[in-house]
């Protein structure tokens, strides 16, 4: 089985059966070019650079890289204090990209995110004042604390990579990534993300508490004077250029995929819709998202073509937020991750 992008046998914590693994087939596509190797090495440098500030979250960093390569967005879920915000700030700094942070609150208005028309008394005309969404990496902190009206302000930006105001569409910078955070424990004063909003996130990554050794390392760094508000003092630098990021995105998108693997993705999607525990299965957009993430992961590990193993590795983080369980399944304590693991086990793997 291909190494997991999230540092464990499976990125979601749900075991993938060994029988489902299929070895890569280099003959299925031309070998990667030396340029690809250089770009891939640059992406791996990002992981090492983020590690100067964040401890014990290598898997989440890789998930962010996969989302970036696949031109998707990430929903980070974890309790307060597990370095979600620091992780995104460190990631954007290692990429050398501009980043803006928006603290989502109940009184936040759509114009506070996208921008709005402002009257200029000197010219006597309205001019558009760009909001914080006009950046390369947008950190939407505690996105579920703002009403759906403001959450929806991100839909066009995430899907179309533009903002429309007063009949004018303004393109966002490229590359563009939204990294949103939410707390899975505290629900008072929060708004459930609507299905349309969730569907725009390519990945949902669960940011767990660090292990004992990693937490000791965190304390050791702080005892040595590390200040998470001053990443420059941690020796963090940009290790890739925007041109390299765009080239890596194009390279990942060009990874070959055979028809039987495409059929495998469709069979998995149809299986979620037929599961007795599922009220709402995944949509065709979820299938294309899984394909894009599998391509990014295959490229990152140097495979010239997608195998079923790449699909299996990425399925849970790509689909876990797109499934809705039946009330009786929720009542019985069935989890979405468990349902998706069962789907993987019961769906025939092409050989």
C-alpha positions in Angstrom: 0.0 0.0 0.0 1.2 3.5 -0.8 2.3 5.4 2.3 -0.6 7.5 3.8 -0.4 11.2 3.2 -1.4 11.9 6.8 1.3 9.9 8.5 -0.7 6.9 9.5 -2.0 3.7 7.6 -5.0 5.8 6.7 -5.5 9.6 6.6 -8.9 9.3 8.4 -8.0 6.8 11.0 -10.2 4.2 9.4 -8.2 1.1 8.4 -7.9 0.2 4.8 -7.8 -3.6 4.2 -4.5 -4.8 2.9 -6.3 -6.9 0.3 -7.5 -3.6 -1.3 -4.0 -2.5 -2.1 -2.8 -2.5 -5.7 0.8 -1.8 -6.6 1.5 1.2 -8.9 2.0 0.3 -12.5 4.8 2.6 -14.0 4.1 1.2 -17.5 0.7 2.8 -17.5 2.1 6.2 -18.2 5.4 7.9 -19.2 7.9 8.3 -16.4 8.0 11.5 -14.5 10.2 14.2 -16.0 13.2 15.6 -14.1 11.3 18.8 -13.8 8.6 17.0 -11.9 11.2 15.6 -9.6 12.4 19.1 -8.7 8.9 20.3 -8.2 8.1 17.3 -6.0 11.2 17.9 -3.9 10.1 21.6 -3.5 6.7 20.5 -2.1 8.4 18.1 0.4 10.6 21.1 1.5 7.4 22.8 2.6 6.6 20.0 5.0 10.1 20.3 6.6 9.8 24.1 6.8 6.4 24.0 8.6 7.9 21.5 11.0 10.1 24.3 12.4 6.9 25.9 13.9 4.4 23.0 14.2 5.1 19.7 15.9 3.2 16.4 15.4 1.0 17.5 12.5 2.9 16.1 9.5 -0.2 14.4 8.2 -2.3 17.6 8.3 0.5 19.5 6.5 0.5 16.9 3.8 -3.3 17.2 3.5 -2.9 20.9 3.0 -0.4 20.2 0.3 -2.7 17.8 -1.5 -5.5 20.4 -1.4 -3.2 23.0 -2.8 -2.0 20.8 -5.6 -5.6 19.8 -6.4 -6.7 23.4 -6.3 -9.1 22.6 -3.5 -10.0 24.0 0.0 -9.6 22.5 3.5 -11.9 22.3 6.5 -9.8 21.8 9.7 -11.7 20.4 12.6 -10.1 20.1 16.1 -10.5 21.3 19.6 -9.0 24.7 20.6 -5.2 24.7 21.2 -4.1 22.1 18.6 -2.3 24.7 16.5 -4.8 24.9 13.6 -4.3 28.6 13.1 -0.5 28.3 13.5 -0.5 25.5 11.0 -2.1 27.6 8.3 0.1 30.6 9.0 3.2 28.5 8.9 2.0 26.7 5.7 1.4 30.0 3.9 4.8 31.4 5.1 6.6 28.3 3.8 4.9 28.8 0.5 5.8 32.4 0.3 2.2 33.4 -0.2 0.1 36.2 1.1 -2.4 35.2 3.8 -5.3 36.9 5.5 -7.1 35.8 8.6 -10.8 36.4 9.2 -12.3 35.7 12.6 -15.8 34.6 11.9 -18.3 36.0 14.4 -22.1 36.3 14.5 -22.1 39.9 13.5 -19.7 39.5 10.5 -21.3 40.7 7.2 -20.6 39.3 3.7 -18.9 42.5 2.7 -16.5 42.1 5.5 -15.2 39.1 3.7 -15.5 39.8 0.0 -15.4 43.6 0.0 -17.9 46.2 -0.8 -18.6 49.4 -2.7 -17.5 52.5 -0.8 -18.5 56.1 -1.8 -15.5 58.3 -2.5 -16.5 61.9 -1.6 -13.6 63.3 -3.6 -14.6 61.7 -6.9 -18.3 61.5 -6.2 -18.3 57.9 -7.3 -18.5 54.4 -5.7 -15.3 52.4 -5.8 -14.8 48.7 -4.8 -12.8 48.1 -1.7 -11.4 44.6 -1.8 -12.0 42.4 1.3 -9.6 39.9 2.9 -10.7 37.2 0.5 -8.4 38.8 -2.1 -5.3 36.8 -0.9 -3.6 33.6 -1.7 -4.4 31.8 1.5 -7.5 32.8 3.4 -7.8 31.5 7.0 -11.5 31.4 7.9 -11.2 31.0 11.6 -14.2 29.3 13.4 -16.3 29.5 10.2 -19.3 27.9 11.9 -19.7 30.9 14.2 -21.1 33.2 11.5 -24.6 33.0 10.0 -25.2 31.2 6.7 -25.6 34.5 4.9 -22.0 35.3 5.6 -20.8 31.8 5.1 -22.4 31.9 1.6 -20.3 34.9 0.7 -17.4 32.5 0.3 -19.3 30.2 -2.2 -18.5 32.1 -5.3 -14.9 32.7 -4.2 -14.3 29.0 -3.5 -16.0 27.6 -6.6 -15.4 30.3 -9.2 -12.3 32.0 -7.7 -13.8 35.4 -8.3 -16.0 37.9 -6.4 -18.9 39.6 -8.1 -20.1 43.0 -7.0 -22.3 45.5 -8.8 -22.3 43.4 -11.9 -18.5 43.2 -12.1 -16.6 40.0 -11.5 -13.1 40.4 -10.0 -10.7 37.4 -10.2 -8.9 36.2 -7.1 -5.2 35.7 -6.9 -3.8 32.4 -8.2 -3.1 30.1 -6.4 -6.0 30.5 -4.0 -6.9 28.3 -1.0 -9.4 28.6 1.8 -8.5 26.9 5.1 -11.4 27.0 7.5 -11.4 25.9 11.1 -14.1 24.7 13.4 -14.5 23.3 16.9 -16.2 19.9 17.0 -17.1 20.1 20.7 -18.6 23.5 21.5 -21.9 24.1 19.6 -23.4 27.0 21.5 -23.5 30.1 19.3 -22.6 28.2 16.2 -24.4 27.6 12.8 -24.2 24.3 11.0 -22.5 24.6 7.7 -25.0 24.1 4.9 -24.5 21.2 2.5 -23.6 23.6 -0.4 -20.8 25.1 1.8 -19.4 21.8 2.9 -19.4 20.5 -0.6 -16.9 23.3 -1.6 -14.3 21.9 0.7 -12.1 19.3 -1.0 -10.9 17.8 2.3 -12.0 17.7 5.9 -9.0 17.0 8.1 -9.3 16.1 11.7 -6.5 17.8 13.7 -5.9 15.5 16.7 -4.2 16.2 20.0 -0.4 15.4 19.7 1.2 12.4 21.2 3.1 12.5 24.4 6.6 12.9 22.8 5.3 15.6 20.4 3.7 17.5 23.2 6.9 17.4 25.2 8.7 18.8 22.1 6.1 21.6 22.0 6.9 22.5 25.6 10.6 22.2 25.0 10.4 24.7 22.1 8.3 27.2 24.2 10.7 26.8 27.1 13.5 27.7 24.6 11.8 31.0 23.7 9.6 30.0 20.7 6.9 32.5 20.0 4.1 31.4 17.6 3.4 35.0 16.9 6.9 35.6 15.5 7.5 32.9 12.9 10.4 34.8 11.4 12.3 34.2 14.7 11.8 30.4 14.2 13.9 30.6 11.1 10.9 30.0 8.7 11.4 31.1 5.1 9.6 30.7 1.8 11.0 27.5 0.2 9.0 27.5 -3.0 7.8 30.2 -5.5 4.3 30.9 -6.8 5.5 29.8 -10.2 6.6 26.4 -8.8 3.3 26.0 -7.1 1.4 26.6 -10.3 3.7 24.3 -12.2 3.2 21.6 -9.5 -0.6 22.0 -9.8 -0.4 21.5 -13.6 1.8 18.4 -13.1 -0.5 16.9 -10.6 -3.5 17.4 -12.9 -1.8 15.6 -15.7 -1.3 12.3 -13.8 -2.7 9.5 -15.9 -5.9 7.5 -14.9 -7.2 4.4 -16.5 -10.9 3.8 -17.2 -11.2 1.0 -14.7 -10.0 3.3 -11.9 -12.6 5.9 -13.0 -15.2 3.1 -12.8 -13.9 2.2 -9.3 -14.5 5.8 -8.1 -18.0 5.7 -9.5 -18.7 2.4 -7.9 -17.6 3.7 -4.5 -19.8 6.8 -4.9 -22.9 4.7 -5.9 -22.2 2.4 -2.9 -22.5 5.4 -0.5 -25.9 6.2 -2.0 -27.1 2.6 -1.4 -25.8 2.1 2.1 -28.6 1.5 4.6 -27.0 3.9 7.1 -26.8 6.8 4.7 -29.5 9.4 4.1 -27.5 11.4 1.6 -24.7 9.9 -0.4 -21.9 11.7 -2.3 -22.6 13.7 -5.5 -20.7 13.6 -8.8 -18.8 16.7 -7.5 -17.5 14.5 -4.6 -16.3 11.9 -7.2 -14.4 14.6 -9.2 -12.9 15.8 -5.9 -11.8 12.3 -5.0 -10.2 12.0 -8.4 -8.3 15.3 -8.1 -7.1 14.5 -4.6 -5.9 11.0 -5.7 -4.1 12.6 -8.6 -2.3 15.0 -6.3 -1.4 12.3 -3.9 -0.1 10.0 -6.7 2.0 12.8 -8.1 3.4 13.7 -4.6 4.6 10.2 -4.1 6.1 10.0 -7.6 3.5 7.7 -9.3 2.9 8.3 -13.0 -0.7 7.0 -12.8 -3.5 6.7 -10.2 -4.0 3.3 -8.7 -7.0 2.1 -6.6 -4.7 2.4 -3.6 -4.4 6.2 -4.1 -8.2 6.4 -4.3 -8.6 4.4 -1.1 -6.1 6.5 0.8 -7.9 9.8 0.0 -11.5 8.6 0.1 -12.3 9.3 3.8 -10.9 12.8 4.1 -12.5 13.8 0.8 -15.9 12.3 1.5 -16.4 12.3 5.3 -18.1 15.8 5.3 -20.3 15.0 2.3 -22.2 12.1 3.8 -25.4 12.5 5.9 -26.4 9.5 8.0 -30.0 8.4 8.8 -31.2 9.5 12.2 -31.4 5.9 13.4 -27.7 5.4 12.5 -26.7 8.5 14.4 -28.7 7.3 17.4 -26.9 3.9 17.3 -23.5 5.7 17.2 -22.5 4.8 13.7 -19.8 7.2 12.3 -19.4 8.5 8.8 -15.8 7.2 8.8 -17.0 3.7 9.7 -19.6 3.8 6.9 -17.0 4.8 4.4 -14.6 2.1 5.6 -17.3 -0.4 5.1 -17.9 0.9 1.5 -14.2 0.5 0.8 -14.3 -3.1 2.1 -17.4 -4.1 0.1 -16.6 -2.5 -3.2 -14.8 -4.6 -5.8 -11.3 -3.4 -6.6 -10.2 -3.5 -10.2 -7.1 -5.6 -10.9 
